[in-house]
């Protein structure tokens, strides 16, 4: 089965949260309410330095995905 790169997540225990799940490496869940990220991967020290540079881009992609999805619901 092939999954989309991003998936929206919802949980009534966190009514204010806006979860976006990134299904490709590096896999993570981001809460767009506060930009908190939970990684599903473990990284070496060298990987962490590279990951820091990519994190901003990943947050922007997740935000753009969310905006696109919301606009489709509104149409």
C-alpha positions in Angstrom: 0.0 0.0 0.0 1.3 3.5 -0.9 0.6 6.3 1.6 0.5 10.0 0.8 3.4 12.1 2.0 1.2 13.9 4.5 -1.9 12.9 6.5 -4.1 15.1 8.7 -4.6 13.8 12.2 -7.3 14.6 14.7 -7.8 13.8 18.4 -10.6 15.1 20.6 -8.3 14.9 23.6 -6.4 17.8 22.0 -9.1 20.0 20.5 -6.9 22.9 19.6 -4.1 20.8 18.0 -3.6 20.6 14.3 -1.7 17.3 13.6 0.1 16.6 10.3 1.8 13.2 9.9 4.7 13.0 7.6 4.9 9.4 6.3 8.3 9.5 4.5 11.8 9.5 6.0 12.3 11.1 8.3 8.8 10.3 9.7 7.3 12.7 12.2 4.1 14.2 13.5 3.9 18.0 13.8 1.4 20.0 15.8 0.9 23.1 13.7 -0.6 24.9 16.7 2.9 25.2 18.3 5.2 23.6 15.7 6.1 20.8 18.2 7.6 17.8 16.3 7.6 14.2 17.4 10.1 12.2 15.4 9.6 8.5 14.7 13.3 8.0 13.7 16.4 8.0 15.9 19.2 10.1 14.6 23.0 10.2 15.1 24.7 13.4 16.1 25.7 13.9 12.5 22.2 13.4 11.3 20.8 15.9 13.9 22.9 18.7 12.4 21.6 18.1 8.9 18.1 17.6 10.3 18.1 21.0 11.9 18.7 22.6 8.5 15.8 20.6 7.0 13.3 21.1 9.8 12.3 24.6 8.7 11.6 23.3 5.2 9.5 20.3 6.5 7.4 22.6 8.7 6.7 24.8 5.7 5.7 21.8 3.6 3.4 20.5 6.4 1.8 24.0 6.8 1.3 24.3 3.0 -0.3 20.8 3.0 -2.7 21.8 5.8 -3.6 25.1 4.1 -4.3 23.2 0.8 -6.5 20.6 2.6 -8.5 23.3 4.5 -9.1 25.3 1.3 -10.4 22.1 -0.4 -12.9 21.6 2.5 -14.1 25.2 2.2 -14.8 24.9 -1.5 
